[in-house]
Amino acid sequence: MLHLAAAVDLADTYDSAPYLELTRLAEHGALDFVTLHDTFGAPGPDALAVLSRIAPETSRIGLVPTVTTTHTEPFHVQAAVATLDWVSRGRAGWRPDVSPSDDEARLFGRRYVGASVAPPADLWHEAGEVADVAGRLWDSWEDDAEIRDVATGRFVDRDKLHYVDFEGRTFSVRGPSIVPRPPQGRPVVVVDATQPYAYDVAARHADVALVGVSDPAQLAAARNGLRRRAAEHGRDPDGLRVLAALRIDLGGGEHAAQPGHGGGPLPSEEGPLYRGGPVDLADLIAAWYRAGAADGFHLTPLDARRDLERLVNGTVPLLQHRGLFRTFYPGATLREHLGLARPASQYATAPGVPS
């Protein structure tokens, strides 16, 4: 089944209510998840905190904040994302990103040495290690580690907590986590594979990879390449969803797509841009999906309220009518929306088998 996600980014908006309004709208359209971008270098609220705030006021849609790994402690990152999964009852994901900016580095100092921050290749290598250790820490509590035995005063079975003892290039983590294993086992990892040096991180660690290209043939090649690389890393390629990342401007209403956009999006400095109406967008999504170019689409509205409303009330019903997109959520967790299995803890052992 086709997968659809949307960004709910808003400029100069600090109150959670507008983000909740957009997320509920996306949930009304049965979208798999929403993303909320975040960066240390621009004014705005903390994306993870905002989505944690609105999680109890939504019921099905997945919630995926951007989390910058360059200037944050991996142990704290995984605990915060695990908490989002608990608050949302299994609907959390996270989107690792890096900060190559010297100005942002100066705000922290921990990774700032001399005149410049580490090169992007090193930052993305570190982001991959953060994703790796986060998964290990989420696995460090076995699913049945909590016993909550009031009579004996025992909350946890210590034999079912595990030290991860991770040594990376720039950090080390012993573990275990301070948060019980999340409802999904591991919250969903979303990586923008279009970014330089992020491709291998996506192939190694992502459950969802975003690819921003304006040509369906290039998109299909990227999808096949990511799946092949995932298999080379020992992963099941069927456990990776590849979504086309498009910016959309649906200000044209029901009118035909702007010349040049009718056959697809056009390149722009910020990524592929589709400009037209909801009907044309539905045709584009259906054509690319049926051709096997992608497993779905991640759409970033230029005008968040207007374009998301036209997407949900115009494009989505057309895709549902064609039998390409769900009319309701068949499951409760983000992994279930994406058709991804809940992973077992890598530290768990079968009964009677020593660890």
Secondary structure as GFF3:
##gff-version 3
##sequence-region A 1 355
A	DSSP	beta_strand	3	7	.	.	.	ID=ss1
A	DSSP	alpha_helix	16	28	.	.	.	ID=ss2
A	DSSP	beta_strand	33	36	.	.	.	ID=ss3
A	DSSP	alpha_helix	47	54	.	.	.	ID=ss4
A	DSSP	three_ten_helix	55	57	.	.	.	ID=ss5
A	DSSP	beta_strand	62	68	.	.	.	ID=ss6
A	DSSP	alpha_helix	74	87	.	.	.	ID=ss7
A	DSSP	beta_strand	93	97	.	.	.	ID=ss8
A	DSSP	alpha_helix	102	106	.	.	.	ID=ss9
A	DSSP	alpha_helix	120	139	.	.	.	ID=ss10
A	DSSP	beta_strand	146	149	.	.	.	ID=ss11
A	DSSP	beta_strand	154	156	.	.	.	ID=ss12
A	DSSP	three_ten_helix	158	160	.	.	.	ID=ss13
A	DSSP	beta_strand	166	167	.	.	.	ID=ss14
A	DSSP	beta_strand	172	173	.	.	.	ID=ss15
A	DSSP	beta_strand	188	192	.	.	.	ID=ss16
A	DSSP	alpha_helix	199	205	.	.	.	ID=ss17
A	DSSP	beta_strand	208	211	.	.	.	ID=ss18
A	DSSP	alpha_helix	216	232	.	.	.	ID=ss19
A	DSSP	three_ten_helix	237	239	.	.	.	ID=ss20
A	DSSP	beta_strand	241	249	.	.	.	ID=ss21
A	DSSP	beta_strand	273	275	.	.	.	ID=ss22
A	DSSP	alpha_helix	278	290	.	.	.	ID=ss23
A	DSSP	beta_strand	296	301	.	.	.	ID=ss24
A	DSSP	alpha_helix	304	310	.	.	.	ID=ss25
A	DSSP	pi_helix	311	315	.	.	.	ID=ss26
A	DSSP	alpha_helix	316	321	.	.	.	ID=ss27
A	DSSP	alpha_helix	334	338	.	.	.	ID=ss28
###
